[in-house]
Amino acid sequence: MSDNSVGSKVSVFLVGLGIGALVGILFAPKSGDETREYLTGKADEGREFAQKKARELRERAEDLIERSKEIMSRQKDALSSAVDAGKDTYRKESKAS
């Protein structure tokens, strides 16, 4: 899943949360205090959801960075080995000539 689609999903969630809150206020069958308490609870849920997703994205990014470092290290080792083998072959061929 790309980061762009995750950000898009979070944006859609937040817009939906706002629209839902507005509709809830307009058509609330409860008193003002009950409605504010309900909206505060929903806002807390939305904040917790956003924090959870941010943590998950951070962990995923850390994992990707770590894997990238490992891959780069292996590629560096392979390239160094290839260069060393090329140098050895060149020296052998130079001496043979």
C-alpha positions as CSV (number, residue, x, y, z in Angstrom):
1,M,0.0,0.0,0.0
2,S,1.4,3.3,-0.9
3,D,1.8,6.2,1.5
4,N,-0.4,8.3,-0.8
5,S,-3.4,6.0,-0.5
6,V,-3.0,5.9,3.3
7,G,-2.9,9.7,3.5
8,S,-6.0,9.8,1.3
9,K,-7.8,7.3,3.5
10,V,-7.0,9.4,6.6
11,S,-8.2,12.5,4.9
12,V,-11.4,10.9,3.8
13,F,-11.9,9.6,7.4
14,L,-11.4,13.1,8.9
15,V,-13.8,14.7,6.3
16,G,-16.4,12.0,7.1
17,L,-15.9,12.6,10.8
18,G,-16.5,16.3,10.3
19,I,-19.6,15.8,8.2
20,G,-21.0,13.2,10.6
21,A,-20.4,15.6,13.5
22,L,-22.3,18.4,11.7
23,V,-25.2,16.2,10.8
24,G,-25.3,14.9,14.3
25,I,-25.5,18.5,15.7
26,L,-28.3,19.4,13.2
27,F,-30.4,16.4,13.9
28,A,-29.5,15.7,17.5
29,P,-32.5,14.3,19.5
30,K,-30.5,14.9,22.7
31,S,-29.9,18.0,24.8
32,G,-27.0,20.3,24.3
33,D,-24.9,18.8,27.1
34,E,-25.5,15.3,25.9
35,T,-24.7,16.3,22.3
36,R,-21.4,18.0,23.4
37,E,-20.4,15.0,25.4
38,Y,-21.2,12.7,22.4
39,L,-19.2,14.9,20.1
40,T,-16.3,15.1,22.5
41,G,-16.2,11.3,22.7
42,K,-16.3,11.0,18.9
43,A,-13.5,13.6,18.5
44,D,-11.4,11.6,21.0
45,E,-12.0,8.4,19.0
46,G,-10.9,10.2,15.8
47,R,-7.8,11.6,17.5
48,E,-6.9,8.1,18.9
49,F,-7.5,6.6,15.4
50,A,-5.2,9.2,13.8
51,Q,-2.5,8.6,16.4
52,K,-2.7,4.9,15.9
53,K,-2.4,5.2,12.2
54,A,0.5,7.6,12.6
55,R,2.3,5.1,14.8
56,E,1.7,2.3,12.3
57,L,3.0,4.4,9.5
58,R,6.1,5.4,11.5
59,E,6.8,1.7,12.3
60,R,6.3,0.7,8.7
61,A,8.7,3.5,7.6
62,E,11.3,2.4,10.1
63,D,11.0,-1.2,8.9
64,L,11.4,0.0,5.3
65,I,14.4,2.0,6.2
66,E,16.0,-0.9,8.0
67,R,15.4,-3.3,5.1
68,S,16.8,-0.7,2.7
69,K,20.0,-0.4,4.8
70,E,20.4,-4.2,4.8
71,I,19.9,-4.4,1.0
72,M,22.3,-1.5,0.4
73,S,24.9,-3.2,2.6
74,R,24.6,-6.5,0.7
75,Q,24.8,-4.6,-2.6
76,K,27.9,-2.8,-1.4
77,D,29.5,-6.0,-0.4
78,A,28.7,-7.7,-3.7
79,L,30.0,-4.7,-5.6
80,S,33.2,-4.7,-3.6
81,S,33.7,-8.4,-4.2
82,A,33.2,-7.9,-7.9
83,V,35.7,-5.0,-8.0
84,D,38.2,-7.0,-6.1
85,A,37.7,-10.0,-8.4
86,G,38.1,-7.7,-11.4
87,K,41.4,-6.3,-10.0
88,D,42.8,-9.7,-9.3
89,T,41.9,-10.9,-12.8
90,Y,43.5,-7.7,-14.3
91,R,46.7,-8.3,-12.3
92,K,46.9,-12.0,-13.4
93,E,46.3,-11.1,-17.0
94,S,48.9,-8.2,-16.8
95,K,51.5,-10.6,-15.4
96,A,50.7,-13.2,-18.0
97,S,51.1,-10.8,-20.9
